[in-house]
Amino acid sequence: MKISRIITVLAILTAALLLFGCGGPELDKLTVQYDDSRVVIEAEFNSPVEYELTPEPGGEALILNVHGAKISAGITRERLIKGSALISGWFATEHEKGLRLKLYLTGGYPYQHSAFAHDDGEGESWMIRMNIAPDQAALDAAVKHSDAFDAAAAKAQKPSEPENEETKLAKGIRYYDEGRFDAALDMFRQALAERKRLPLAYYYAARIRFERGQRDRAEANLAEALADSADFADAAGLLAHVQSLLGKGADAAANWKRFTGTFHFQDEGERNFAATITHPDSFRAKLNAIRKERERRLALTKKARQDSIRLAAAARDSVKAAEAAAV
């Protein structure tokens, strides 16, 4: 594969689907290994995927979009990496079209990627491997030896588990889920004190501000989340709802469009429903209810059609039987 500083590749792996079967792929494992000369990122899925890897303008982030994929429950969605000179962390989100992984780099470095079947002894999976290096010569060496980046090499690397920041963010989200809003805000403040690039921290802080009626502060927090992750759809949707309540109609409409643009609406009814700005949680719940009701009606229509066909067939058989008896 030709390696270049800026590369966009769409990997469509139809034949491999026969090996792994169908169904929506899930990200089951995400690892980052590094030393002074390279970074190796491995995203492991339970089935083959279609993906794109593209750089952001300026080259200080790589965006991995995986079509139709979801994130398994155990995957950390946001992490700071302190020990690497090349990468400072990641942020993963889901949207209607799939999974988006943003890799924060410290500069515009050359990179390479590949996708292949992988067997770790626990069954086959699908791996996307990304290599990043400070220059082309180092990248060539990294690609050549990436398979050898094993446990022995890992012993020499600096600690890659950012326990302090990841734990604070995770605790903050857990406190939020438990309704301990003050404790959650304190965790988010601590995490953000050392690193501003934590969109999830801003997002959950905004949810707390919104639930407390602090709409101006919620708006500011959501703007911070979107400043670093423009495709954070849920943040855009909540910001639209907040702005509509603040009377900022034009801004609300623009951000609602960003949010609903990640959905595939199936008919005019869904599109009309999506035109009304509401809380993203309520929007999803109502949209799911609309779709379930459609599925229920379609199932009833299908059953009625099948019953009609069976009755018609039975009537024909009865007529034929009567005719045969009369002969």
N, C-alpha and C positions, 0 to 999 in steps of 0.2 A: 504494500500500500504506500502510495506517495504521501510523505509527511510534509505539511506546510504550516506556517504560523497561523494562518486563518483558514479553517477547513469546515465545511458543512457537508455532512453525509447523512443520507436517509438509508437506514439498513432495513430492507424488507426481506424477511427470511421465511418464505412460504413453505419450503420443503421441510424445514425443521418443525413446523407445526404438526406434521404427521408423527413426529417422534414424541413430542411432548403432549399432544392433545390440545383441545381448545379450552376456552375459559379465560376470564380476565387475569392478566399477570399481576403478581404482587411482588413488591420489593421486600425480600426476606432478610437481606443482610447488606450493610454498607460499611466498608472498612477503608481507612486511610493509613498508609504506611509511607514513611519518608526517612531520608537521611539528608546530608548536606547537598547532594547532587540531583535529587529527583523526588517526585511524589508519585505514588501509585494508588489510585482510587479504584475500588472494585465494588460495583453494584450488582448484587446477585438476585435474580428473579426466579420464580417457580415455573416459568414457561417462557418461550421465545417472545421477543418484543420488537416493535418498530420504534426507532428513536432518532433524535437529532441532537447533535452537540454543536453549539454555536457560541462564539465569543460576544460579550457585550462591547459596545463602542468604548474604545480606550483599552480594552484587553484585560481589565482588572477583575473580570468574572467570566466564568464559563457557565452556560445554561444547558442542562441536559433535560430534554423533553421526551418522555416515554409515553407513547400513545396508548390510551385505555388502561393504564396501570394504576394500581393503588399501593398504599404504604401499609405494610403489616404493623400490627399494634405495638410490637416491641422496638420499632425503629425510632431512634432519636431524630426529631425533625429539625433541630437547630443545634449547632455545636460550634464552639470556638476552639481553634487549634493554636496553641501558643508556641510550640517548639519548632515549627517549620519556617524557613525563610521564604517559602514560595506560596504557601496557602494558609489563610487565616481562619477558615471555617466553612460551614455550609448551612443552607436553609432549604428544607424540602416542604413542598405543599402539594395538595391534590386539587384538581378542578374537574369540570365536567369532561374535559377531553383527555385527562390522564394525570401523569405525575410530572412535577417540575422540580428539579434539583439545581440550586444555584450554588456554585463553588466560588468562594471569594479568594482571589489571588492577590499577591502583593505587587504584581507587575504584569506586563503583557508578554507572557512566556510562550514558547512553542509547546505544542502538545500533540498527542496521538491517541487514538482510541481503537478498540476492536471489540467484537462481540462473538461469543463462541459457547458451545455446550461445555458444561463443567460437571464433574462428578467428584464430590468431596468425601465419598464413602458412605454418605447418608442418602444417596439418590441423586439423580441428574437434575441440574438446574441450568439457568442461562445467565451468563456473566457478561457485563459490560466493563471492560477495563480501560482506564484512562491514565496515561502517563504524561507528566508535566516535568519540564526541566528548564534550567536557566538559559540554555543556549542549544543550538541544533546538535552539536557534537554530543553534549550530555544527553539529549533526548534520544539520539540514535543508540547510545550505549544503554540507556534505560529500557528502551523497547527490546533490545537484544537480550537483556538479562532480567526482564521483569518477572519471568517465571521463577527466577532464583531468589526473589525477594521473600525468603522464607523465615522461619522462626530464628535461625541463626543470625540472619541479617537484622531481624527486628531487635535482637538483644543490644545491638550497637546504636539503635536510634534513640532519640530523645523521647520522653513520654508523650504519647499522642492523645491520651485521654484527658481532656480538660475538665477534671472533676469539679473545680471550683465553679466555673461559669455554667456548665451543663447542669450541675446539681441545683444551683440557684434558680435557673429557669424552670427546671422540672418541678422543683418544690413550689415555685410560684404558681404554675399551672395546676398542680395538685391542690394547693390551698384555694385557688379559684373554684375548682370543682367542688370543694368541700364547703364553699360559702364563706371562707375565712379571708375576706377581701383585704383587710388591713395588712395581714401577714403576707398575702400575695403581692400587694403593692410594694411592700418592703423588700421582698425577694427580687422583684423586677428592678427596683432602684439599684440594688446592690449589683445585679448583673450588668445593668447599663452604665454603672459608674466606671467600669473598666473597658467596656466595648459598646459603642453606639449601634453597631450593626446587629441588632436583635429584633427583627420585625415581629416575632411572636410575643416578645415582652411588651412592645408598644400596643399590639393588638389586644392582648388580654387586659392590659391596663385600661385601654379604651372601653372594653366591655364593662369593666367595673365602674368607670366614670359614667358611662351611659346608664347603667342600672341605678346609679345614685342620683341621676338627674343632672349630672355635670356635663352638659352637652358640649360646651365650648372646649372643655379639657379633653373630652372624648374625641372631638374633631381634630384637635392638635395631635393627640397620640396616633390617630389613624393616618394623619398626613405624614408623620414620621415613619410609620410602618411602610407606607407606599413609596416614600422617597427612596428607600433602598430596595424595595421589591415591588416594582410597578405592576407585576402580574399577580399580586396577592389578591385574588378575587374576593374573598370574604371580607377583607379590609375595605375594598372599594365599595362593596354592597352595604356594609354597616355605615361607612362614611356617607353614602348617598342618603340612607335613612336618617342619620343625624342631621345632615344639611337640610333635608326636606322639613324636618321639625324646627330647624332654625330659620326657615323662610328663605333659604338660599337655593331657589328653584333651579337655576341654570347649572350651578355646580352639582347639585343633587342629580339632575338628569344625566350629566356627563359621567358621573361615577357609577350611576345605576346601569348605564350602557356598558361600562367596563365589566361590571359584575355579570349581567345577563348575557353578555357576549361570549361567556365561557360555556353556556348551555346550548344544547341542540333541541329546539322546540319542534314538536312533532306535527302541530297543526295550528290553524288560525286561532283556535280557542286558547291554546297555551301562549301564543304570542300576545294576544289581547290581555291575558292575565298578567304576563310579564311586564306590561307597560305601567303597572301601578307600583310605586315604590313602597316597600315595606321592610320589616326587619328580615335579613337574610335567613334566619332560622325559620321564621314563619313562612317565607317564600318557599323554601325547600319542602317544608311539611305540607303546604297546600298543593304544590306542584306534584309531589308524590301521591297525594290523595286524588288529584285529578287523573293521574296516570293509572292508579289502581282502579278507579271507577271506570275508566275507558276499557281497561283490560277485562273487568267484570262484565261490562256490556258486550264486548266482543265475544267473550266466552259464552254468554247467554245466546247471542245471535248465532254463533257457530253450532251450539247444541240444538237450537231450534231448527236450523237448516238440516243438521244430521238426522234429527227426529223426523222431519218432514220427508227426507229421502227414504228413511226406513219404512215410514208409514206407506209411502207411495209404492215402494217395492213389495211390501206385504199385501197391499191391495191388488197389485198386478198378479202376485202369486195366487191370491185367493180367486181372482177371476179365471186364471188359467186352470186352477184346480177344479173350479165349477164347470168350466167348459169341458175339461177332460172327463168329468163324471157324467156329463150329459150325453156323451157320445155313445 
